[in-house]
Amino acid sequence: MMKKNQSVQNCIYLGIPVLIIVGSLLHFVYEWSGNLTIVGLFAPTNESVWEHLKMTFWPMLIWWVVAYFVLSKSKIISATQWFVSCVVAILVCVLIIVSFFYTYTGAWGIESLILDIFSLFLGVAVGQILAFHVYLYANLKQICLYISIIILIFLAITFIVFTFAPPHIPLFMDSSTGKYGI
């Protein structure tokens, strides 16, 4: 039992630096691609807060799904625990980034690239750590797996749709142009 948890812990914690690096690089991929629409589905297309959440959502989703298939070959993980933990990691990360951003920009009037990067680090780290806690200690029923899958699919569709047709509220507005979406 202990070896199983150690493998899960190693995988989840290894995700922290990997996700921060991949997420940071993802910031530039749309521009590097020559603004290819297909790339814009997965990378930020403008300077809105929403688009920047793609820097964590897609890498985290891919990390957790790939890790599940790698770890499940050894039959050491529970799909229900794993995918509920994935949802926790993503939602906590997104909530921390958005809350942190609006606190230092809105409440304190500060604009800082260093704080933007720190919010990515903080969101990913806290999300992954909390997800591991959920994996270890949550007593979940099978229905939670299905709910988690539905949430992940819903979030993926939302990120794709809002790339083209975002609501016209500040979360989705490009801070440098005042425009919305691609």
Secondary structure, DSSP 8 states (H G I E B T S, - for coil): -HHHHHHHHHHHHHHHHHHHHHHHHHHHHHHHTTS-HHHHTTS--SS-HHHHTHHHHHHHHHHHHHHHHHHHTTT-S-HHHHHHHHHHHHHHHHHHHHHHHHIIIIIS----HHHHHHHHHHHHHHHHHHHHHHHHH----HHHHHHHHHHHHHHHHHHHHHHHS--SSGGGB-TTT--B--
